Amino acid sequence: MSRTKHRPQVSIICGSGLGMLADSLECQDQFSYSDIPGFPQSTVQGHAGRLVFGELKGKSCVCMQGRFHMYEGHSLLKTTFPIRVFKLMGVQTLIVTNAAGSVADHLHPGDIMIIKDHINFPGLVGLNPLHGPNDERFGPRFPAMSGCYNRELRSLAHEISKQLDIAGLVQEGVYAMVGGPNFETIAEARMLHRMGVDAVGMSTVPEVVVASHCGLQVFGLSLITNKVVKSYDDSDCVNHDGVLEVGRLRSQTVQQLVTEVISRMEINNNIDRMSNAV
């Protein structure tokens, strides 16, 4: 914190192809992950690997241009390390974005899904970032996850989407995290569909779990970049280049929506920094 004057209230994690969210920050200070003690390195195309501090609509923000994934070989403790760093800085709100495949029939590439809930498949089989000794300074041993995506911020995003005339692109849904890095088999896609999953990806949930544990309010967006194949007669095949291309096409729309949500969200000026916990 000695190398930047910014004291962020909002943190933003950029998903694949959505790193442009950091470009709208003013008075920027940028730091490569390689220069930050304890930070892993981003190895995935579409993740720049920088921490960007700046101002957005009068609010101090820190933006991760690239996240860390379990499939890169990082432990979940490492994957979620930045979230606790943000908490120590005084961040109150976490905004997570990701690129996701559509499992629901009504979601199409280019749509934006506001995340209302998630299914944590790694967590259900014992891979949870909260495993191990619990630090009560961050949160309780057994945190509830039933309301981890803030209802007020979700409602605000719907209101803003109408005002921006993009309501036809914006829906709510359930996000499922799978381990990756391979995309889903047809049998797996059919299982997800029957379980009520709307979109599937390989990230986001560990960060949200730790943010909720820390008491941060969370707002999540999935940019739908592809249809998950659910039929053996379908010849389509998803690839990461296609995911990045949809990200480029919808980047300005996502940026507008996130910027307006940040602009209108309420911030508590009595910042709770845990500097004595470092």
MOQUI-V383565 format. One record per run of one state. SS is the DSSP state (H for helix, E for strand, - for the rest). FROM is the first residue (numbers start at 0). LEN is the number of residues. If there is no record, write none. Layout:
BEGIN
ss: [SS:SS]
from: [FROM:FROM]
len: [LEN:LEN]
END
This chain:
BEGIN
ss: [-:E:-:H:-:E:H:-:E:-:E:-:H:-:H:-:H:-:E:-:E:H:-:H:-:H:E:-:H:-:E:-:H:-:E:-:H:-:H:-]
from: [0:9:13:18:24:25:32:35:49:56:58:65:69:72:75:79:80:89:92:102:111:120:124:150:163:166:169:177:185:194:198:201:204:214:216:227:239:264:274:277]
len: [9:4:5:6:1:7:3:14:7:2:7:4:3:3:4:1:9:3:10:9:9:4:26:13:3:3:8:8:9:4:3:3:10:2:11:12:25:10:3:1]
END
